[in-house]
Every structure is written in C-alpha cells, then in structure tokens.
C-alpha cells in the first residue's frame, strides 16, 4: 500500500457535520470518507486514473483504456453514492 501523507484540513462546521453523517451511513471513518469523495471527484474530472478492480487492492490501471488517466468515453470510474440521484447537488 502507498504511503499516506497526513495534513491539516480546515473546513466549515456544516460541511464537517455532513461528511461525518455520510461517513457513518457508509460505515467509514471520516478520513476514509473524505478520501473517497476526493478520489471520486478527481476521477470524474479526469485528473486521476480510474481504479482497476482486477488489480488486488484496486490499484490504477497500467494499460488499456483509461491508463493515461483520461476518462474513457461511455464509462464511469466510480458509481454514484447510495441515495444520490444524477444531477443532485451536494
């Protein structure tokens, strides 16, 4: 597993509370939830390579469609969160 880099994050108390509730609903720690949300946003914007489910630990793809980090037309790297509908603002 890759090294984790700790850092201080300041955020609005309302955002913090909403993330904490979401993390509890998904049975994740707050830290894991923040990383999940950031990773999903980065993948949707094409700024992070998609996760390859065939690689143990869900590592990035090394070859094939999406290996360059660019989104692959017609695919979604991460499914929407449970209870969130398409186009719903958060």
C-alpha positions as CSV (number, residue, x, y, z in Angstrom):
1,X,0.0,0.0,0.0
2,X,1.2,3.5,-0.8
3,X,2.4,5.8,1.9
4,X,-0.3,8.1,3.5
5,X,0.5,11.7,3.9
6,X,-1.0,13.5,6.9
7,X,-2.1,17.1,6.6
8,X,-4.3,19.6,8.5
9,X,-7.7,20.4,6.9
10,X,-9.8,23.2,8.0
11,X,-13.5,23.2,6.9
12,X,-16.8,24.8,7.6
13,X,-18.6,23.1,10.5
14,X,-21.7,22.4,8.4
15,X,-19.6,20.6,5.8
16,X,-17.8,18.7,8.5
17,X,-21.1,17.5,10.1
18,X,-22.5,16.5,6.7
19,X,-19.3,14.5,5.9
20,X,-19.5,12.9,9.4
21,X,-23.1,11.8,8.9
22,X,-22.3,10.4,5.4
23,X,-19.3,8.5,6.7
24,X,-21.4,7.0,9.4
25,X,-24.1,6.0,6.9
26,X,-21.5,4.3,4.7
27,X,-19.7,2.7,7.7
28,X,-16.4,4.6,7.0
29,X,-14.2,6.8,9.1
30,X,-14.4,10.5,8.4
31,X,-10.9,10.3,7.0
32,X,-11.8,7.5,4.6
33,X,-14.9,9.3,3.6
34,X,-13.0,12.5,2.7
35,X,-10.5,10.5,0.7
36,X,-13.4,8.6,-1.1
37,X,-15.1,11.9,-2.0
38,X,-11.9,13.5,-3.2
39,X,-10.9,10.4,-5.2
40,X,-14.3,10.2,-6.9
41,X,-14.2,13.9,-7.8
42,X,-10.7,13.6,-9.2
43,X,-11.6,10.6,-11.3
44,X,-14.8,12.3,-12.6
45,X,-12.7,15.3,-13.7
46,X,-10.1,13.0,-15.4
47,X,-7.4,14.1,-13.0
48,X,-6.8,10.6,-11.5
49,X,-6.5,7.3,-13.2
50,X,-9.5,5.0,-12.8
51,X,-9.4,2.1,-10.4
52,X,-8.8,-1.3,-11.9
53,X,-10.9,-3.8,-10.0
54,X,-8.8,-6.7,-11.4
55,X,-5.7,-5.4,-9.6
56,X,-5.5,-6.6,-5.9
57,X,-6.2,-3.6,-3.7
58,X,-7.9,-1.7,-6.6
59,X,-4.7,-0.2,-8.0
60,X,-4.6,2.0,-11.0
61,X,-4.7,0.6,-14.5
62,X,-1.3,0.1,-16.1
63,X,-2.5,-0.5,-19.7
64,X,-5.6,-0.5,-21.8
65,X,-8.5,2.1,-21.9
66,X,-8.1,4.8,-19.2
67,X,-4.4,4.0,-18.5
68,X,-3.4,7.5,-19.4
69,X,-5.6,9.0,-16.6
70,X,-8.0,10.4,-19.2
71,X,-11.6,9.4,-18.8
72,X,-12.8,6.6,-21.2
73,X,-15.9,7.6,-23.2
74,X,-19.1,6.0,-22.1
75,X,-17.8,4.6,-18.8
76,X,-18.0,5.8,-15.2
77,X,-15.0,5.2,-12.9
78,X,-17.0,5.4,-9.7
79,X,-20.7,4.7,-9.3
80,X,-22.8,7.4,-7.6
81,X,-23.1,7.2,-3.8
82,X,-26.1,5.4,-2.4
83,X,-29.2,7.6,-2.2
84,X,-27.7,10.3,-4.6
85,X,-29.5,10.8,-7.9
86,X,-28.0,12.1,-11.1
87,X,-27.7,15.9,-11.1
88,X,-28.4,16.2,-7.4
89,X,-26.2,18.9,-5.8
90,X,-24.5,18.1,-2.5
